[in-house]
Amino acid sequence: MRIAIVGAGLAGLACAHELERLGHRCEIFEKRDRVGKMFNTVETMLEALTTDPTKDVFETLRQELHLPVNPANHITRLVLHSRSRESLIRGRVGYTTIRGPEERSLEQQLARHCRSPIHFDQNPDVEALMAEYDWVVVATGSPKWPKHFGLWERDIAWYVRGANVIGDFNPGELHFYFDTRYAGTGYAMIAPFDGRMASAGVGVPDTTEEQLEAYWNRFRQEQGRFWEQVEDEYKLECYEMGRVRQRVLDNVIFVGNAGGFIEPLGITGQSSSLASGVYAARKLALGDDQFDRFAARWDHYYADLMRLRLNVNAWTDREMERFVGMAGRGVGSVLIRSPLNLLDLAGTAMAYLPVAQDPSPEVGPS
Ligand SMILES: Cc1cc2nc3c(=O)[nH]c(=O)nc-3n(C[C@H](O)[C@H](O)[C@H](O)COP(=O)(O)OP(=O)(O)OC[C@H]3O[C@@H](n4cnc5c(N)ncnc54)[C@H](O)[C@@H]3O)c2cc1C
């Protein structure tokens, strides 16, 4: 069987790794001249945001999906900040991962275990590959190809601005800021690579370039006391999220972000992208239905989180204060340790609330 994978990111490499484990080789086409996101950053895998929080997310990745990946840090302290409150949640909060060109990144870890050739500096035409290969796996991390085939329904776009900063950090501690002056109805975050470097940034849904810059400047001015020096700065505008109506079209299968496997509440998609790549490989190699079942389950989860996002889009600092206060009164710790998924619960609860009519109030820095 001839299989082409377009994109050597998380979903594409996870798919290649599983195909190889099941005895198939593939060819991978990658747009960049190397593996890894544009720049090194820290991302999170929070237990409360995984689709099955009864299991440790990295144990699942290694044991059930057979992926040879390790996190950067185990997070045991989550500090939530609102304008006037601060709450600490201790325990099994989740992990941080490194993304980008450096050797500890998830992509580099996977690439070291893949034997299939990766053709760099390639931006192939998927329709041409369809004629040449038995299967084409689209893992480009973007909606370009589902849009091309008329399968994409856009819901929201996130805007991200940040930097890697040098300072003195606790590698097991994450800080999230829910404060409309820093990120509107999104959030700001400080996530360490290690004791000396962290990613600091703001993520804002459906905003403008000017507004994003104003949020970032405010956050930097007021929280910059936590770092001594700013290294690489980054900006990402209009990171689109949406639904892919059909993930298998003729001999093409869409995985990772290109398959809509990223959640719109807070931009998390690493574990779902990895899983979608592995399940796609099993579909091609074994003809089983794990990919279809995972996709169906994902669609429900996504719909709940999108509904929750539309409600959060109408939050003011009052709701943010309440949320952080509730987390501080132990609700956060209980839910993190519980076999129930915080967001499944919240999403389901939100299903019974009316959806906010004006989802994007611009409450920006003054
Ligand atoms: C700023 C930011 C912060 C994030 N934070 C988190 C977080 O904290 N936690 C979390 O779980 N998720 C987070 N995410 C989401 C997470 O990074 C993605 O869900 C995940 O990387 C998607 O994996 P993927 O394989 O679909 O795409 P990617 O990992 O992006 O890989 C896509 C690959 O395809 C290549 N490519 C693109 N176009 C082409 C083409 N035409 N031809 C060939 N190759 C191509 C790219 O160069 C890249 O190598 C964040 C995303 C961003 C942008």
The ligand as a Gaussian input file, in Angstrom:
#p B3LYP/6-31G(d) Opt

LIG

0 1
 C        0.384000      29.576000      19.799000
 C       -0.204000      28.204000      20.005000
 C       -0.294000      27.702000      21.278000
 C       -0.817000      26.420000      21.468000
 N       -0.867000      25.937000      22.727000
 C       -1.296000      24.685000      22.929000
 C       -1.287000      24.131000      24.225000
 O       -0.875000      24.772000      25.198000
 N       -1.721000      22.861000      24.373000
 C       -2.156000      22.098000      23.308000
 O       -2.524000      20.935000      23.510000
 N       -2.194000      22.620000      22.077000
 C       -1.760000      23.874000      21.851000
 N       -1.768000      24.391000      20.600000
 C       -2.291000      23.562000      19.517000
 C       -1.290000      22.520000      19.046000
 O       -0.052000      23.133000      18.789000
 C       -1.850000      21.887000      17.763000
 O       -3.140000      21.391000      18.048000
 C       -0.998000      20.753000      17.218000
 O        0.314000      21.153000      16.980000
 C       -1.625000      20.288000      15.904000
 O       -0.870000      19.243000      15.360000
 P       -0.876000      19.040000      13.776000
 O       -0.044000      17.866000      13.509000
 O       -2.252000      19.094000      13.280000
 O       -0.171000      20.355000      13.217000
 P        1.345000      20.834000      13.405000
 O        1.967000      20.188000      14.582000
 O        1.290000      22.305000      13.308000
 O        2.076000      20.250000      12.123000
 C        1.733000      20.608000      10.813000
 C        2.970000      20.372000       9.927000
 O        2.576000      20.465000       8.570000
 C        3.495000      21.293000       7.882000
 N        2.782000      21.863000       6.739000
 C        1.893000      22.873000       6.744000
 N        1.408000      23.083000       5.507000
 C        2.031000      22.179000       4.712000
 C        1.953000      21.897000       3.330000
 N        1.128000      22.569000       2.527000
 N        2.728000      20.910000       2.833000
 C        3.569000      20.216000       3.632000
 N        3.671000      20.438000       4.962000
 C        2.905000      21.404000       5.489000
 C        3.929000      22.302000       8.923000
 O        5.158000      22.922000       8.547000
 C        4.040000      21.428000      10.161000
 O        5.296000      20.808000      10.251000
 C       -1.274000      25.668000      20.368000
 C       -1.197000      26.189000      19.080000
 C       -0.649000      27.449000      18.901000
 C       -0.540000      27.969000      17.502000

